[in-house]
Amino acid sequence: MTNQDRETRTLSFSNMGLDRGAVEETFEPWDQTVAHWESEGLVTDFNKKLAVPVVPTEVGYIYKDRPVEFVDHYYATMVTDPILDFEKLFEIDPVARMAFRIPFLSYDEKILEDAEDYYIRFDIDGSTRKYYKNSELVKMVKPVVTDEASWEAHKAHILDAYHTYCTDENMEQKFGPYRDACARGEISIRFRLTGFFWAPRDLFDIEPHLFAYYDYPELIQEISRFQADIYKEQMDKILKIITPSVVFFEEDLSGKNGPMISPDIFDEFIAPYYREMVPFLKARGVKNIFVDTDGDFTILIPNFLDAGIEGFLPVDVNAGIDIVKVRSKHPTVKFIGGFNKLEIIDGPDAIDAEFARLLPVIRQGGYMPGVDHQAAPHTPLANYRYYIKRLREIMAEYRNENMEIVPAPAI
């Protein structure tokens, strides 16, 4: 059975023909976690290749060992090979992580003021921010979009970059190397698209974005329409090169106390674009459409499902989400993640107890257990190795592989 088949069947609600469940992680590791594991003896060049970007709107990692070109942000495969190599160290099933990004990050950076304790920079996304030199604090000075006129100017700039960099040749250069492995099912592809809440939030900044639903409703719709049109144009071509098993939209529209928008706002401003994109992607071979959102999003689950979304990751346990309870209310919803990362820190007994909590959903299917976001920086390497070992054993035991499961010894 191929890795791709195994992932697809694990995310279904049937064990039919499945040799074992997929063993995958939810997201790429934190650089600080990798650094801690290196101090405990892990040999990897992951942090030599990738760096966490300074600009808040850049998602994930960027190259550390080579120049980053604008096209690298758009046909985003910077993390693909380093993560594949890193996860081999833990015998995790190969997941090729990549994305398409609209060219929002398309400006030349410029320092506008350099003071003793801070500097102000015009950033790659067109916004101006204040960075403090002795802390990680960043303050927005002026977002790139504040009204209709600024959006029109920004859109013109984006389209210029789009036509310059988002070419068939560049698309083939970035995604083409994964065509054959994808076609053979040797790798599963997990593909990101920025969601219809996340993108305008980055353009307006957090608080102005929430007011914009009332102050600039037509503009919010215009931005989302722009997103959807570009996604359809690009994904129609990308999906002829590779076929992701999972496409997920990045949203992060929730906190510990619930979503930042009401169900009515969701239905008016976000759901229509999912209703358009989900069947579009499905018709081109994508098996699973997920949403990535932190916090407690449970009040919006019916709205997401009604709009066509099938599942969620990373399912933040410490925000109060219990996938066993959620599955009892919404039996068709799928999950990736949902394993409390803090239990790994506490060691084998806590890890085993957390797996026991999740077993009802593992047995039902439609679920790939993984850390609810990423392993924390102070997670002991031995404990994480134990977590992966038990994950492999449990996914074999409860997904129909005939093998004897024996408790692993304490570390």
Secondary structure, 3 states (H helix, E strand, C coil): CCHHHHHHHHCCCCCCCCCCCCCCCCCCCCHHHHHHHHHCCCCCCHHHHEECCCCCCCCCCEECCCCCCHHHHHEECCCHHHHHHHHHCCCCCCEEEEEECCCCCCCCCEEEEECCCEEEEECCCCCEEEEECCCCCEEEEECCCCCHHHHHHHHHHHHHHHHHHCCHHHHHHHHHHHHHHHHCCCCEEEEEEECCCHHHHHHHCHHHHHHHHHHCHHHHHHHHHHHHHHHHHHHHHHCCCCCCCEEEEECCCEECCEECCCHHHHHHHCHHHHHHHHHHHHCCCCCEEEEECCCCCHHHHHHHHHCCCCEEECCCHHHCCCHHHHHHHCCCCEEEEEECHHHHHHCHHHHHHHHHHHHHHHHHCCEEEEECCCCCCCCCHHHHHHHHHHHHHHHHHCCCCCCCCCCCCCC
